[in-house]
Amino acid sequence: MQQNVKINRLPGQGRILLLAWLTYTLAYTLRVNIAVVIPVLVREHHFTFAQMGVLTSCYFVAYMLGQLVSGSLGDRLSSKRMIISGLLVSALCNLGMALMPGLGILYLLWTINGLAQSMLWAPLMKTLSVWFAGFQLERVSFLMAQSVIVGYAVSWVLSSLLTAYLGWIYAFIVPAVMVLVFVVSLIILFEDAAPDADKRSEINQTIVTQSDQTDRRGQGSGHVVESVSDQTAGAQEHDVSVGAFFRMIQLPLLLVISICHGLIREGISVWFPTILEDAAKISLQNTIMILI
């Protein structure tokens, strides 16, 4: 069982976790800032909200497609290089946005930003799975999830302050400079290979196997608890088609739920500051307190 597996604490784990957490938190300052800037761009540069909607859609489509590729690339390339490359490209895209090129260039820059941002999560979690094992990894995963919440809050507040007191271009420039400075610390301090990476990977695999075996043995009162792995094995035994297998695990329903959840969450994250400022006539300074 999991509790019988001894997991030693490694020197440097705290450093790696802190750097990973800051990486994803700061990454949000390079993607959520557009939400605060949208009403200013519409007001000062006479863009339409429809054009801004296309701009954010370019980002999310690129981010979605990039996630599909990044997960596979993360198995072949250095996690550290992918993370640093993603942050650098994202920061450069933000600096390009501050130059206020034509609308077509804005679309291109924010699309590239989506691809760059998609290079972060999978390599970060791969690195953490190398440095942490078992219950450690469970706690670390929970802490990493909090970086999303903090990232939203920090980006909204920082972008609102910069836009209100210095100008909207600084909502792109300041986060980009912050991240470029942070990248230097990643280059020096971040390591994507732990001293006993193979052993910890083996521990994680052992725990997964034990959990799977427990699910298979889970029987009671004549009811058999069938795990997803059992369904997969059954599909392979009877040569079930891909379409039939997807229906068996209810993938279409899961996709619909995920799409609806994404539309609601990302729609709120992008347009909430605009609604507050444009529709509710709340200034950026007052918007900060509401967002907090």
C-alpha positions, 0 to 999 in steps of 0.5 A: 500500500501507499503508506508502506512506501518510504519517501525521503525528502530531497534537498532542493525540493522547496526551491523547485516547488517555489520556482514552479509555483512562481513560474505559473503565477507570473505566466498569468500576468502575461495572459490575463492582462489583456482582460483589463486592457480591452476596454481601454483599447476600444475607447482609445483606439476605436477597436470594436468589442467584436475585434477584441473577441477575435483577439482573445479567441485567437489566444484560446484556440492556439492555447488549446492546440498547443496543449495537445502538442506540448504534452507530447513534446514534454516527453522528448525535450528538456522541461527546463528549456520548454519552460524558459522558452515559453516564458521568453516568447510570451514576454516578447509577445507582450512587449510587442503588444505594447508597441500597438501595431496593426490589428492583424499583428495584434492577432498574430502576437496573441496567437503566438502568446497562446502557443507559448503559454501552452508550453508551461503546465505539462513540463512543470508538472513533469518536473514536479513528478520527478522531484516529488513522489506519493503523498508529496506529489498530491500536496504539490499538485494542490499547491500548484492549482492555487497558483492559477487563482493567485495568478488571476488576482495578481494580474487583474490588480497589477494590470488595473493599477498600471493602466489607471496610473501609467497607461495601458502599455505598461500593463504589457511592459511591466509583467514582461520585464518582471518575467524576463528578470525571473527567467534569469533565476530559472536559468540559474536555480531551476533543475528538471532532474532530481538526484533519484528521479528513476526511484521516485518515478518507480514509487509513483508507478507503484502507487498507481499500480497498487491503487488500480489493484485495489479498485479491481478487488473492490467487491461487496454485496455482490457488486463489482467495482469496475475501474476504467483500466478494466474497461480499457482491458475489456475494450482491447480483449474484444477489439472494440472500435475507437468510436465504441470505446469513446462512447463506453467511457462517455467521452462525448459527454465529458467533452461537452461538459469541459467545453461548457466549463471552459466557455463560462470560466474563460468568458468571465476571466476575459470580459468581467473587467470590461463589464465592470468598467463599460457596462457598470461604469466602474473606474479601473481604480474601483475595479481593483477592489471588486476584483480582489 
